[in-house]
């Protein structure tokens, strides 16, 4: 029996024909490539949305705009100087900047055209405020200071304006994460089906190997090796196609000319996760194949 066991171990490479040999043999590598393509796109989208949400929170935290809607230009200028001076006295305020009229006019050009002047349309004075601390008490002190100078002034929180966008980004991020988990489950299910089909097709061969002294672990290792190679090859192809697609989409986003789209991306840590997806997929496929084969072999005996 020891002789037969040694003979089976020497014949292990030939026994790898239990599964289809050759690169991209059978449908499984192609199926894994498609799944990896979709998984990489979903992961990149989720990581990019998460990075965009963090950047949005960092940019908007403690940012305020004081708007002075005084029709009289002289009185409006006086209120602006007084508010700038009073806000700079607050300990919670880091910087205060009154926007020049030319800058306010430039903001309105997309809606009113290049010929807009303060004579055509009375424009409010805007004061940009950056806070060191943005707690409820700090914001309340800013509002009290503004109201003490002018009842026509209004305080707008940047974070409040874009709160719906931040919630949308958060929801899309979790949807992308769920898609990644679903694709991982689908990949594992595919491996289970392929392993069971191979076991059923080569049941008699496996029984002969058992008679020669091969253990369940040795038989399972043959399936693991073949499925791991298929998963690595299919995962690499899927990731390559996903990277090309992401590159094309990046150029489309850059064409929009928005600051937010220029910073839209998974970040350095996100790229590391994306490039390791084929390895994680191969590890998942190998584990699924081992558990499936060992479980089936125990029932077979």
Protein Blocks (a to p, Z undefined) as FASTA:
>chain_A
ZZmmmmmmmmmmmmmmmpcgdehiajklmmmmmmmmmmmmmmmmmmmmmmmmmmmmmmmg
opacdddddfblklmmmmmmmmmmmmmmpmkbmbdcdddfklmmmmmmmmnojkbcfklp
ccddddddddfblcfklmmmmmmmmmmmomkbccddfklmmmmmmmmmmmmmmmmmmmmm
mmmmmmmmmmmmmmmmmmmmmmmmmmmmmmnopafklmmmmmmmmmmmmmmmmmmmmmmm
mmmmmmmmmmmmmmnopaklmmgcebjmlmmmmmmmmmmmmmmmmmmmmmmmmmmmmmmZ
Z
